[in-house]
Amino acid sequence: MIQSRTHNCNELRIDNAGEKVTLAGWYENIRKVSKNLGFLVLRDFYGTTQVVIENEEMMEVIDSINNESTIKVTGVVRERSSKNKELPTGEIEVVPESIEVLGKCSYNALPFEINQSTEADENTRLKYRYLDLRNPKVKEKIVLRSKIVAELRQRMTELDFMEITTPILTCSSPEGARDYLVPSRNHPGKFYALPQAPQQFKQILMTAGFDRYFQIAPCFRDEDARADRSPGEFYQLDMEMAFATQEDVFDIVEKVLPPVFEKYGVYKTASKTPFKRIKYLESMDIYGTDKPDLRIDLVLTDATEVLSGCGFGPFEGNVVKAIVVDEFKATRKVIDKICADVEVTSGNKAFWFRLDENGEFVGGISKFLVNIKDQVIKALNLKPGDFVGLTAGKKLAAQKTAGVLRRLLGQASEKHMKKDCYEFCWIVDFPMYEIGEESGELEFCHNPFSMPQGGMEALETMEPLDILAYQYDLVCNGVELSSGAVRNHNPEIMIKAFNMVGLGEEDVKAKFPAMYNAFCYGAPPHAGIAPGVDRMIMLITGEESIREIIPFPMNKNAMDVMMGAPATVEQKQLDDVHIKIVEEKKED
């Protein structure tokens, strides 16, 4: 049987009055006036239409159907006596001649009201995601996602980029996160890995002579969930350019992203190009983070010299960072909440004091500053009414804690944060190397495939921690959208760069055989970046959770509660791929 409809549920207007039509959709609800009069709402993908029931026979048909059943209604369009100007179809209604059930909803009770699904707990929403997605507000986010992805593709194509898909089954590669492994049936004991990113493939494409590559690339990383990161899989606007510099990449991104944000975003203004460039060390020093929210105009001040000897224990022998906020009239309760949130987020405490209207220090640690009041006022350029937030610790810890405090103070201040725009910036000049927090050894700071600034000479003559790389991050409203780099396409420089972290030539050849060998056949200089599509759409829609803009997201525990994944499999399937499940022995 073939179902047909003459119109969708958002299409009929007053000009259609008198026409016989057929609609199909979900029976949302009915408002009964009497046993022979009721107003039924029919909903499909496009919108809603009112169907008026005017006799007992038709009412009996409706009474036998559960809400959310799919039905087909054939009837005549007429003008409504009581119009609804809020609806596109609010001037008409359909008087049915027949109602046919196309798909029966077998349940009298739904797990939640469709139009209130966002109020249900997350696991219930995800378990019944097919119902959650019927909610027009939820559906709109997915529709918008489709439009944004289509526009990104169009803009990249117009800039002469070619879309090329890269493999999903590949080899494990040290990209900084855990791989998802796929056992091989034909090669016992060996595994494919799902790509954390198409990094090596896109660089090999440059070596193969493809000048400009892009794809909306699926990436797979076994990471824990966060508000701005979905566990399992995510998508990025992956791009690479041959014979390109850092500025060439910036130029492309600045042409593609701002118009998309302005066209679809909840805020209608985005940073003018070129975006602000901030050196990594400068960003850490004045914002306390490498992903600063530039909507907040507060900055960090170094107060070590004036405060480290004030007698307050946490300041002794540590770096002290201060954030001065004028016209900050928060209550003590609000301030205590901010300090508590800083500690939860950073693991370190925040402190504070005020300079009152009489020129005296009050609140917080003020009693420790009585004897150095004039010096503190001068060093921090304070005026009556100023609030001062403080952090202390080793340099990096003091900076990062102050970065959290800056963000919370900005969000709590009416004066110091713009909330109706998208503020982009580039973070540049990342260090090539760092000392690993866990290992205590020299490690790559950002991306092992990046070109060091100064090339081979820098690797041979500079202290490792002083070497900078052609690496960059794109940040919007305090969210890191992407990392990118000018790639290290020179095999000799690559070997030397890996030597610095204790890996020899054989290690490089073993870990990256295809890319290393390709580079030995004359690789062009190339550079690229990969803005996260999910994070972009989260910012564009103004959502705080990335799961709201993904059609079928996993929950916080990396489980698909709708499909029941991950799940056990049959023994034969395990035997086919040579896998044996070993039970953990429980200690007595």
N, C-alpha and C positions, 0 to 999 in steps of 0.2 A: 504493500500500500504506500502511495506517495502522498506525503502531507504537503499542503500548499497554503499560502497566505497571500492576500492581496496587498496588505500593508503591514508595517511593523507598528509597535505600540507607541511610537513617538511621532507618527507621520500624519495622522488624520487632523484636519483643520475644519473650520466652519464652511469652507468651500466644498467639503465632501458631504455636507448634509444631504440626505436623501439617497445616498449611494448604498448599495448592498456590498458588504465587505466581509472578509474572513481574516481574523486575527488569531495568533497562537502565542502562548506564553505560559507563565506561571500564575496560578491563582494565589494572589498575595493575601487578600483578606476580603471580608464583606461587612458592610455596615447595614444591619437589618433595621428597618423602620417598622415593619409589620410582617405577617406571615406571607404576604404576597407583594412586598416591596422591599428591595434592598439594593445597595450600591456596591458592586464588586470591582476590585482593582486588579487588572490584568497587567502583568509585568513581563517584558522581555529584555533582551540585551540593550535595546535602544531607549526604553522609557516605559511609561504606564499609560493606560487608557481606562476610563470608567465604563463599566458595563452595568446597565440598569436592569434589574430583575423586576417584572411587573405582574407576575401571575404565580399561583401556587404550584402549578406543574413545574415551572422552571426552577422555583425555589426548592422543590423536592430534589431536583437533579443536583443543585448546588449543595444541599444538605448531605448528600451521599458522597461528596468529594472532600478529601482532606486538603487543607492549605498546602501550598507548594507543589500540588499536582500540576502537571502540564496539561493544558486544555486548548481546544480549538473552538473559537466562537464565531459563528456566522450570523450576521444580523444587519440592521439598517442604522446608518449614522443619522443622529439628529442633534439639533442645537440644545445645549443644556440651559435649563431655566436658572440654575444657580451656578454661575461660572467661577472657575478657579484660575485667577490670573497668574498664579505661581507655576502653573504647568503649561507646557507647550500645547498639550491636548485639552486644556481646561475649558474650552468653549463648546466641546462636543461630548457626546456619549453614544454608546452603541446599544441598541435594543436587540437582544438575541432572538433568533429564530431556532437555533440549535446550539447545544454545547456538547462537545465530545471530549472524552478523556483520552489523551495521547500517552501520558505516562503517569501512572498512579503513585502518589505518595502514600505508602502503607502505614505511616505512623501518625497517630492523632496528635502526639506531642513532639515538637522539635527540640533539639538541644539548646537552642536559643532563638529569639526572634530575629528574623533575617535583617531587618533594618537596625537592630541593636546588637549585632554580632560583635562589634568591637568592644563591647562592655563585658563579654564573656572572658574567662581565663584563657591564657594563650594555648595551652594544650588542647582544650576543647575546641577552640577555633581551628587549630591545625589538624585535629583529628577529623573534623567535619569541614575541611577547607572548601569543598565543593559547595557547601551551603554559605560559608563565610564570603566566598567570592560572588554570591548572588546579591550581596549587599551593594547597592549602587556606589556607595562611598569607597568601598574596598575595590570594587571592579574598576573604578575610575583611575586608581593608581596604576593598575596593570595596563589599562588602555593607554595612559600617558607614557608608561615605560615603552610600549611599542612605538609610539609616535617619536619619542626622543631617540631611540635606537635607529629608527628609519632616517631621521634627520642627520644623525651623526654619520651614518653611511653615505648619505647624499653629499654632505659637506666634504668628507674625505675623498670621495670619488671626484668631486669638482676640483679638488686640489691635486689631481693626477695620481692619487694613491690607488693601488690595485689590491682588491680583497683576495687573500689567499688563505685557505684553511690549512692548519698544521695538524700533525697526528695527535690523537688522544692516547693511544698506547705507545709508550716510549720507554726510555731507560731511567732508572733512578739517578737523580743529580742533586748535589748539595746546594740547594737554593735557600736554605735558612729555615725551612719548616719541615714537618714530617710528611713523607710521601704516602699516598694511597697505593698499595701494592696489589698487583694482579698476577696470580700464579699462572705459569704456562703449562698447558696440557702436553704439548709436544716436546718440551724441554724440561724434564724433571729437575726440580730444585732451583729453577731460574724464574725470575719475575719481571713483568713489565711494571711500569709506574705510570700513574696518571700525571700529566704535566702540571707542575706548580705554576708554570708560565711558559709561553712559547719562546723563551729567551734564546736558546741555542738555535732553534729552527729559523727564527727571523734573522739572526746574524748570518746564518749559512745562506739564507736567501740573498742577502746583500752580497756575499761572496760569489753567489751564482749569477749575479748581474741584474737582479731585480732592483730597480732604483728606489721605488717607494711602495712599501708594503703596509697593509693594515688588516685587521679582522676584529670582530667582536668576539674575543677569545674566551672560551671557558677555561678556568684554572681550578686546580684541585689541591687543597692543603688541609692536612689533618690538624687543624687548630681549634682552640676553644672559641666559643662564641663571645661576641661583645655587641654592644648596641650598634656599632658601625661596621661589624664584621660578621658575616654569616659563616658557620662552620661548614666544612665540606667543599662546596664549590661556589665560585663567584665569576663574574664576567668583567673583562676590561677592554677598553678601546686600545688595542695593541697596535703600535706603529713603529716603523723603522725607516730611516732614510740613508741612502748612500751618499758619499761625498758631502756630508753635512757636519755642521758645527753645532754647538750648544744653542747659539742664537737662532739657527735655522729651525730647530725643534721648537723653541719658544715661539717663533713667529707662526708656525702652523697651529699650535695649541691655542694661541691668542686669537687666531682667526676662527677657530672651530667652536670653542666652548662658550665665550661670553654671549653670542647671539642666542644659543640654545638656552642658557640660563635665563636670559631676559625674556625670551618668547614663552617659555613654559613655567618659569619659576613663580613661587608664591611672592617673591620680591621681584620687582620689575627693573631694578638697576643692578649692574655689575661693574666691577672695576674697569676703568678705561685702560686701554693698552698703550704702551707696554706695561705689564704688571710690575709691581715693585720687586726689586731684587734685593735679598737680604743674605749676607754671608752667614753660614752656619754658626760660627763662634759669636758673631754679633747678635744673632737671634737668641742664642742661649743667654747671652749677657743682659740683653735689654727686655726680653720677653719671657725668659725662663723655659723656653720650649723651642723645638725646631718645627713646630706647626702652630704659629701664632694666629690668634683670632684678631685681625686688624680692625674689626669693628670696635674693639676696645682700645681706647687711647692711652691707657695707663702703661707706664714703663717701670722697669726695675732700676733702683739706685744702689750702688755699693756703699754700705754703711759700716764696713768692717773697721776702718780706721777709727771712727768716732765711737763705735758701740762695743767693740770686742773687749775693752777693758773696763766696762761700766759696773762689773761685779755680778752680772746676771749669768749664772752658770752655763746655760746652753750657748752663750756667745763666746765664752772663753776659748781662744785658740782656733776659732772657726771663722769661716766667711759668713758675713751677715748681709742679707739683701733686704731692702726696704721698698715699699710701694706706698707712695703718698697719694691720698684720695681727698680732694677738696669737696665740700658740700655733701659729705657722706653722713647722713643723719640716721643711720641704722640703729635700732635698739640693741641693748646688750644681748638679748635673746638671739637676734639675727646674727650678731657678731660671733657669739659662741657657736652657733650652728655652722657658720662659715669655717671657723677654726676646726671644728669637729670633722667637717667634710674634707678639709685639706688633709687631716691626719689619716682618714680612711683611704683617700685616694693615693697619697704619696708615701704614707708610712712615717711621716715626720710632722712635728708640731709647728704651728704658726702662732705668732705673738702679735701684740698690738698695743698702741696707746693713742691718745688724742692730745692735741693742743687746744685747750678750751678758749672761749671768747675773752677770757681774762689773761691769756698768755701763760697758763699753767698746764703742765702735763697731768692728765687724769686717765684712770682706767688701765687695765692690763699690766704692763711692766713699768708703769710710770715712776714708781717709787725708786727704781734703780737709776733713774735719769736726772734726779733732782740736782745733783752736783755738777752735771755737765749740760744743763739745759741750754745755755747760750750756744755751746759748740754744736749740739744736735740741731737746734733751729737753723744755724748757719749752714751746716753741712747738708741738710735736707731741704733747705730753702722753705721752711715752714711758715705758715701764717695762721692766725687764730681760726679755729674751726676745722683744721686739717686732721684727717685720720691717717695713721701710719700702720701698715701691716708689715710684719717682719718674719724672716725665716733665717735659719742658721744651720751650718754643717760643713762638711767638705764641699769644695766649690761646686761640683756637679749636683750634689744633693740639695744644696742651698738654692741653686738656680732652678732646679726642677720643682722643688716645693714652692718657690716663689711664683713659678709659672702657673701652678694650680691655684694659688691664692689670688694672683692677678685675674685669672678667668672668673673666679667666683665673686670677687669684688666688683668686677666690671658688670657681671650679670645682675648683681644686686643694686647697682647704681643707676639712677635715672639719667644721669648726666654723661656718663663715660662710655656708653655703648650704643652704637647705632644698630637697630634691629630690623631694618627694612631694606637690606642690600646684600649683595654677594661681594665680599672683599677677597680678591685673589692675591697671591704673592708667590714668588719663586724663592726657595731656599737653595743657595748655591755654595760652592767651595766646601763640600764636606771633607773631613779628614779621610785619607785613604785607609788608615789603620787606627786601631784602638787597642787598649788592653782589655781583654774579656773579663767581665765581672765574675764569671764562674771559673774560667780556666786560669786567669792571671797571666795569660800568654798573649802575644801579639796576634791580633785577628784582623780580618777585613772589617772595616767599619760599616760599609754600606753595600757594595756590589763588587764581587771579585772580578767582573768582566769590564770594569771601568778603566779608562785611561788616566794614569797619574799625570797631574800637571807638571810639566817639565820632563816627561818621558823617562827614558833610561837614565839620564843625568841625575834627575831627582832621586831615583831609586838607589843610585850608586853613591851619591854625595850627601844627601840630607838625612837627618834623624827621622826614623820611620813615622813617629807621631807628628812630625811637622809637615809631612807630605800631604798635599791636597789633591783631590781627584776632580775630574770633570763629571761630577754627580750633582743631581738637582732633584728637588721635590717640588711638586705643585700643591699648594695649600689653599683651601677656601674656607673661610669662617671657622678656622681652627681645626679643620678636618684635612688630613693628608689624602689628597685625591690620587697621587701618583708619585712614583719614583722613576727616574730615568738617568741616562748617562751617555757621554761620548764613549764608545766602546774601545777597548784595548784590542786592536786588530793586528798588532805586531807580535808574532810568536816569541821573539826574543824578549820583548818587554813583558809579555805575559809570564814567561818562565821566571824572570827575575822577580816579578811582583809576587808570584806564589812562593818563590824561594824565601821571601821575607817572613812568611808565616810557617816556614818549615816544610813546605811541599816541594819536591824536586821535579825535574822534567818528566820522569817516568810517571809520577803521580798525576801530573797535568794530562799527559797523554792517556792515562788510564781512565781518568774521570771525565775528560771532554775529548774523546778521540776524534769524533767527526769534525767538531769545530776547529780543533787545533790543526788537523790535517788540511782542512779547507783554507785556513789562514796561510798555510805554507805554499798555497798556489796563487798568491797575489790578491789579498783582500783589500777592498777599498776602505778608506776611513768611513765610519758610519756612526750614527747616533739614533737614539730612540727614547720612547716613553710609553707608558700604558696607564692612562687614567682609569680608575675603577668605575665601571658603569653603575653598579649598585649604589655606591656612595654618592655618585653624581645625582642619581635620581632621588636618593634620600634627601639630599640638600635641596634639590629643585622643588620637591613636594613639601618640604618643611617637616618631614617625619623625623622622630627621634630614634626609631628602631628600623634597622635595615630590613627586618623581616616583613614590614608593611608593604614593601614595594617589590617583593619577590613572589611569583605566582605560587610556588610550592616550597616554602622554606622549611628547613629543619628547626627543631626547637633548640633551646640553650644547651641541651645535652647531646647535640648532633644526632638526634633521632627523628626519623620521618614517622610520626605517630599515625598518619593517615594510611601509609602503605605498610607500616610495621617493619621498617628498616632501621638498623641492621637486624637480620634474622638468621636463624639457624638454617642449614641446608642439608639435603639428604647425604647419607654416607657415600653413595655412588658418585655424587658430584665432587666430594672431597677426594675420593679415590682417583677420579679422572685427572685431577690437577696435583696429585701426589702430596696431599696435605693430610696431616694427622693432628687431631686435636688432643693436646696433652692437658689433663686436668691438673690444676694447681694443688699441691699437697697441703692439706691443712695441718698446722701444728697442733699437737696434743695440748 
